[in-house]
Amino acid sequence: DQQVKQNSPSLSVQEGRISILNCDYTNSMFDYFLWYKKYPAEGPTFLISISSIKDKNEDGRFTVFLNKSAKHLSLHIVPSQPGDSAVYFCAARDLKTSYDKVIFGPGTSLSVIP
Amino acid sequence: KAGVTQTPRYLIKTRGQQVTLSCSPISGHRSVSWYQQTPGQGLQFLFEYFSETQRNKGNFPGRFSGRQFSNSRSEMNVSTLELGDSALYLCASSLQGARNTIYFGEGSWLTVV
């Protein structure tokens, strides 16, 4: 049973345009959400997070939006750059009980075309 | 400061053998967790240790085990290897505290033949 879903396995975007990566979750106990970026042969790198008490968090070119009622979050990258080409993982935690247990989605492979 | 270090980076084992992977967390980090990444399943949580105690365990068979030492270094062991155990095994560490960032190592690539 996949608790964190990323229904788009891949996404292609032109350089300079906006990239929107989507994520849905099923477990209403999740209260902290993260995005990680992963290049081949490297470990995932933390990008940005958002608490369930917020609906938006911004960090430079990266913005994460959370819609709790829809159990949906999205990562916006503006403007997209070729170096952003990587696999992006949406992840979720239940801070009340799960310590460092993080549930990851299957990932979306982003290609930014120059 | 040094990141999460995993050894070995690459290894090939035969079905039925066992393997031990090692992880050195970032200095000062006491929480260590392990994940398995396969092409079809994404990153799957294996287990998490803090102060030598396992706090969480994922849905993996008993062939997968781990431990943490007093210096926070951790090892995971897979016994009676199966072809399906071929994967990238990632170790992550963090400071104690719920919102602290979890930092990943580069992983150990295991191929079972």
Boltz contact constraints between the chains, C-beta under 6 A:
constraints:
  - contact:
      token1: [A, 42]
      token2: [B, 106]
      max_distance: 6.0
  - contact:
      token1: [A, 43]
      token2: [B, 90]
      max_distance: 6.0
  - contact:
      token1: [A, 43]
      token2: [B, 104]
      max_distance: 6.0
  - contact:
      token1: [A, 43]
      token2: [B, 105]
      max_distance: 6.0
  - contact:
      token1: [A, 43]
      token2: [B, 106]
      max_distance: 6.0
  - contact:
      token1: [A, 43]
      token2: [B, 107]
      max_distance: 6.0
  - contact:
      token1: [A, 44]
      token2: [B, 104]
      max_distance: 6.0
  - contact:
      token1: [A, 46]
      token2: [B, 101]
      max_distance: 6.0
  - contact:
      token1: [A, 95]
      token2: [B, 98]
      max_distance: 6.0
  - contact:
      token1: [A, 99]
      token2: [B, 48]
      max_distance: 6.0
  - contact:
      token1: [A, 99]
      token2: [B, 55]
      max_distance: 6.0
  - contact:
      token1: [A, 99]
      token2: [B, 56]
      max_distance: 6.0
  - contact:
      token1: [A, 100]
      token2: [B, 31]
      max_distance: 6.0
  - contact:
      token1: [A, 100]
      token2: [B, 33]
      max_distance: 6.0
  - contact:
      token1: [A, 100]
      token2: [B, 48]
      max_distance: 6.0
  - contact:
      token1: [A, 100]
      token2: [B, 94]
      max_distance: 6.0
  - contact:
      token1: [A, 100]
      token2: [B, 102]
      max_distance: 6.0
  - contact:
      token1: [A, 101]
      token2: [B, 45]
      max_distance: 6.0
  - contact:
      token1: [A, 101]
      token2: [B, 48]
      max_distance: 6.0
  - contact:
      token1: [A, 101]
      token2: [B, 56]
      max_distance: 6.0
  - contact:
      token1: [A, 104]
      token2: [B, 42]
      max_distance: 6.0
  - contact:
      token1: [A, 104]
      token2: [B, 43]
      max_distance: 6.0
  - contact:
      token1: [A, 106]
      token2: [B, 42]
      max_distance: 6.0
  - contact:
      token1: [A, 107]
      token2: [B, 42]
      max_distance: 6.0
